[in-house]
Amino acid sequence: MNNMSYSGFMGTLRTQAALVEEVLGSQVGSYALSVEPDQLSLAARGELHFDREQARRLEALEQVILLLQKVDGNEVIRAWAVGLAPELGDKAPLSCLRDGDVQALLLSAQTFYANA
């Protein structure tokens, strides 16, 4: 199901958190990761480490952002992330991620990318 091709770990937790904060903003990014906005900012500065589940979500977000930046800008990516996705039963991709469904996030990103 996952057709994204990545060569493993893309960046450090610090760079991943900084990317998520830059593209999604601290409020939206922290929502998806189930952390407080200041925790995302601290991670982006390298002053806080996430637990395993948060790190897994962060890596998935980084993969999705890097993929979608190939076809669209940050504003569109942010709108897609919080918008209702038909392939997810009209649920927002980031809501699926927050619920722990990384595969749903990846499926929605692949659909968006294919239709761009």
Backbone bond lengths (Angstrom), bond angles and torsions (degrees), N, CA, C in turn:
res aa  C-N    CA-C-N  psi(-1)  N-CA   C-N-CA  omega(-1)  CA-C   N-CA-C  phi
1 M - - - 1.449 - - 1.527 111.38 -
2 N 1.313 118.07 -36.11 1.456 121.44 -177.92 1.525 109.59 -88.88
3 N 1.328 116.38 105.02 1.450 121.08 -179.10 1.517 113.18 -96.51
4 M 1.332 117.51 3.92 1.455 120.03 178.28 1.517 108.48 -70.04
5 S 1.313 116.26 134.77 1.456 118.22 179.30 1.521 109.22 -113.32
6 Y 1.294 113.95 112.60 1.454 121.52 178.70 1.516 106.92 -131.17
7 S 1.300 115.79 147.23 1.460 119.16 179.95 1.520 109.58 -92.17
8 G 1.331 115.57 63.08 1.456 120.14 176.16 1.516 112.77 76.30
9 F 1.295 114.45 -147.77 1.461 123.63 -175.44 1.521 110.08 -62.67
10 M 1.331 116.12 124.25 1.463 120.73 -174.57 1.527 112.76 -84.72
11 G 1.300 118.20 -47.03 1.453 120.20 -176.61 1.511 110.39 -145.80
12 T 1.294 114.63 178.06 1.462 118.74 176.52 1.510 109.47 -76.83
13 L 1.299 117.20 162.86 1.455 120.88 177.45 1.526 109.78 -54.91
14 R 1.299 116.03 -39.02 1.466 120.67 -179.29 1.532 111.12 -62.29
15 T 1.326 117.12 -49.08 1.467 119.80 -178.68 1.524 111.33 -69.94
16 Q 1.328 116.74 -34.15 1.459 120.10 177.25 1.527 110.22 -64.21
17 A 1.326 116.24 -47.61 1.462 120.63 -179.79 1.530 110.93 -62.36
18 A 1.323 116.91 -39.64 1.465 120.51 179.11 1.525 110.87 -64.49
19 L 1.324 117.09 -40.14 1.464 120.91 178.17 1.525 110.98 -64.02
20 V 1.321 116.68 -47.42 1.465 120.83 179.64 1.525 110.14 -60.60
21 E 1.326 116.87 -44.16 1.466 120.68 180.00 1.528 110.86 -63.97
22 E 1.325 117.29 -39.70 1.464 121.43 -179.89 1.530 112.06 -67.18
23 V 1.325 116.63 -44.75 1.464 120.56 -174.15 1.522 112.13 -82.44
24 L 1.321 117.47 -44.91 1.460 120.69 -174.89 1.514 113.67 -97.21
25 G 1.322 117.32 -19.35 1.450 121.51 -174.04 1.513 109.78 87.75
26 S 1.314 116.47 159.50 1.460 119.49 -174.78 1.528 112.24 -70.06
27 Q 1.323 118.60 -34.79 1.469 120.96 -179.50 1.528 111.16 -67.19
28 V 1.313 116.84 -52.31 1.467 121.30 -177.38 1.534 110.35 -69.32
29 G 1.313 116.83 -43.92 1.465 120.38 179.27 1.516 112.56 -61.16
30 S 1.313 116.28 -43.30 1.460 119.67 -179.59 1.526 111.01 -68.63
31 Y 1.319 117.41 -34.50 1.467 120.90 175.78 1.527 110.04 -57.97
32 A 1.329 116.38 -49.02 1.464 120.99 -177.71 1.524 112.29 -62.88
33 L 1.313 116.20 -32.90 1.466 121.15 -177.20 1.519 112.91 -90.94
34 S 1.311 117.23 -4.97 1.472 122.68 -176.51 1.522 112.12 59.33
35 V 1.336 114.77 44.65 1.461 121.38 175.18 1.524 108.08 -130.35
36 E 1.312 116.20 169.02 1.456 121.04 175.28 1.533 109.24 -78.74
37 P 1.342 118.18 150.70 1.463 120.45 179.28 1.533 113.45 -54.46
38 D 1.335 117.41 -38.55 1.461 118.27 179.93 1.527 111.39 -68.69
39 Q 1.327 117.74 -26.48 1.463 120.24 176.77 1.524 110.92 -69.48
40 L 1.325 116.86 -38.31 1.462 120.27 176.38 1.521 109.71 -64.10
41 S 1.309 117.11 -42.88 1.470 120.94 178.81 1.525 111.42 -63.60
42 L 1.320 117.11 -40.94 1.468 120.54 177.64 1.528 110.80 -64.40
43 A 1.323 117.07 -40.62 1.468 120.56 177.96 1.525 110.67 -64.80
44 A 1.332 116.68 -38.10 1.463 120.97 178.96 1.531 111.71 -65.41
45 R 1.327 116.30 -24.17 1.475 120.68 177.16 1.527 111.64 -94.97
46 G 1.321 117.09 0.84 1.455 121.11 179.20 1.514 114.11 79.41
47 E 1.327 116.58 18.10 1.462 120.85 -175.57 1.525 113.25 -102.87
48 L 1.332 117.80 2.16 1.457 121.68 -179.00 1.518 108.37 -150.43
49 H 1.314 116.30 140.31 1.459 121.59 176.14 1.515 108.86 -110.84
50 F 1.315 116.49 145.58 1.454 121.98 -179.86 1.520 110.77 -93.26
51 D 1.328 114.88 159.66 1.459 118.83 174.23 1.533 108.96 -74.33
52 R 1.308 115.60 176.26 1.463 121.08 -173.76 1.533 112.78 -58.63
53 E 1.328 117.41 -45.39 1.466 120.97 -178.76 1.525 111.27 -66.16
54 Q 1.313 117.36 -42.72 1.462 120.43 177.99 1.527 110.61 -64.18
55 A 1.326 117.15 -39.29 1.462 121.17 178.43 1.532 110.65 -65.21
56 R 1.325 116.93 -37.57 1.475 121.02 177.93 1.532 110.00 -64.31
57 R 1.321 116.87 -43.24 1.464 120.80 177.72 1.524 111.12 -65.31
58 L 1.319 116.06 -40.92 1.462 120.99 179.93 1.523 110.75 -62.50
59 E 1.312 117.37 -42.98 1.468 120.43 178.74 1.527 110.90 -64.26
60 A 1.328 117.07 -40.65 1.464 120.14 177.87 1.527 110.90 -63.29
61 L 1.325 116.48 -42.83 1.467 119.82 177.80 1.519 111.42 -61.59
62 E 1.318 116.17 -41.83 1.461 118.84 178.30 1.523 110.70 -61.05
63 Q 1.317 117.84 -46.03 1.464 121.68 179.54 1.520 110.87 -57.65
64 V 1.324 115.94 -46.10 1.460 121.04 -178.57 1.524 110.87 -64.98
65 I 1.318 117.17 -46.03 1.464 120.39 -179.68 1.524 110.60 -61.06
66 L 1.320 117.39 -45.90 1.471 120.03 -179.71 1.526 111.70 -62.91
67 L 1.326 116.84 -37.44 1.465 120.21 176.83 1.521 110.96 -65.95
68 L 1.323 116.62 -49.69 1.457 119.70 -174.82 1.522 113.11 -72.01
69 Q 1.330 117.45 -24.26 1.468 119.66 175.71 1.531 111.55 -66.40
70 K 1.311 116.95 -15.99 1.469 120.33 176.35 1.520 111.63 -71.25
71 V 1.349 116.31 -22.35 1.463 119.36 -175.31 1.526 113.98 -122.88
72 D 1.340 117.96 -11.10 1.460 118.75 -177.69 1.516 111.45 -155.57
73 G 1.323 115.70 169.62 1.453 122.36 -178.95 1.520 112.42 -89.19
74 N 1.306 114.56 171.87 1.462 120.96 -175.80 1.527 113.63 -61.04
75 E 1.326 118.05 -35.91 1.459 120.24 -179.81 1.520 111.04 -64.75
76 V 1.320 116.21 -41.38 1.462 120.65 178.92 1.528 110.24 -68.28
77 I 1.326 117.11 -40.46 1.461 120.90 178.22 1.524 110.12 -61.60
78 R 1.304 116.53 -44.00 1.467 121.15 178.69 1.530 110.42 -61.49
79 A 1.325 117.53 -43.91 1.465 121.29 178.83 1.527 110.91 -64.54
80 W 1.317 117.52 -42.70 1.467 120.87 177.39 1.532 110.42 -60.55
81 A 1.317 117.32 -42.89 1.462 122.50 -174.53 1.522 112.88 -62.11
82 V 1.325 116.92 -33.68 1.467 120.26 -177.88 1.531 112.77 -104.84
83 G 1.328 115.87 -5.59 1.460 119.85 -179.11 1.520 112.16 -81.70
84 L 1.309 115.49 168.24 1.457 121.18 179.95 1.529 109.64 -81.93
85 A 1.315 115.85 127.95 1.458 121.48 -177.80 1.531 110.03 -107.95
86 P 1.324 117.72 119.20 1.469 120.50 -178.91 1.533 112.89 -57.43
87 E 1.330 117.03 -36.96 1.463 120.26 -178.85 1.528 112.52 -69.06
88 L 1.326 116.25 -10.61 1.469 121.50 177.80 1.528 111.06 -110.79
89 G 1.313 116.87 19.79 1.457 120.09 -178.52 1.519 112.26 68.28
90 D 1.334 115.51 38.59 1.465 123.24 -179.02 1.523 113.29 60.67
91 K 1.299 115.38 37.22 1.462 122.37 173.74 1.526 107.46 -107.85
92 A 1.312 117.55 150.15 1.465 121.27 178.50 1.531 109.61 -75.64
93 P 1.338 117.66 138.75 1.460 120.23 178.63 1.532 113.16 -53.00
94 L 1.333 117.31 -41.23 1.466 118.52 -178.78 1.522 112.43 -71.14
95 S 1.316 117.75 -26.37 1.468 119.76 174.60 1.518 110.27 -66.39
96 C 1.324 116.41 -39.01 1.465 119.89 176.69 1.522 110.35 -62.82
97 L 1.319 115.95 -43.55 1.463 119.47 179.51 1.523 110.37 -63.15
98 R 1.293 117.19 -43.98 1.469 120.83 179.16 1.527 110.72 -59.69
99 D 1.333 116.26 -34.17 1.458 121.23 177.90 1.527 112.48 -77.96
100 G 1.345 115.72 -0.98 1.469 120.32 177.77 1.511 114.86 93.20
101 D 1.328 117.91 5.94 1.454 121.39 -178.15 1.525 111.01 -95.17
102 V 1.315 115.65 80.21 1.464 121.75 -179.66 1.525 110.40 -62.88
103 Q 1.326 117.36 -38.29 1.466 120.56 -178.71 1.523 112.11 -61.42
104 A 1.321 117.67 -37.21 1.466 120.41 177.75 1.519 110.48 -64.41
105 L 1.328 117.04 -41.47 1.471 120.83 176.89 1.521 109.97 -59.88
106 L 1.327 116.84 -47.04 1.463 121.12 -178.36 1.532 111.13 -65.12
107 L 1.319 117.40 -40.38 1.465 121.31 177.61 1.524 110.63 -60.62
108 S 1.304 116.57 -46.28 1.462 120.62 -179.42 1.530 110.87 -64.48
109 A 1.319 116.62 -40.52 1.471 120.05 178.46 1.524 110.94 -64.22
110 Q 1.323 116.99 -41.38 1.469 120.46 177.85 1.521 111.11 -62.49
111 T 1.328 116.83 -40.52 1.454 121.69 178.76 1.517 110.44 -64.16
112 F 1.330 116.81 -45.68 1.466 121.65 178.73 1.527 109.72 -60.38
113 Y 1.321 116.27 -47.71 1.467 121.91 -178.32 1.536 110.57 -60.70
114 A 1.318 116.60 -45.21 1.469 120.85 -178.49 1.518 112.35 -64.37
115 N 1.331 116.67 -30.34 1.464 120.63 -178.24 1.533 113.78 -93.32
116 A 1.309 116.72 -1.29 1.482 120.44 -177.98 1.516 111.31 -74.32
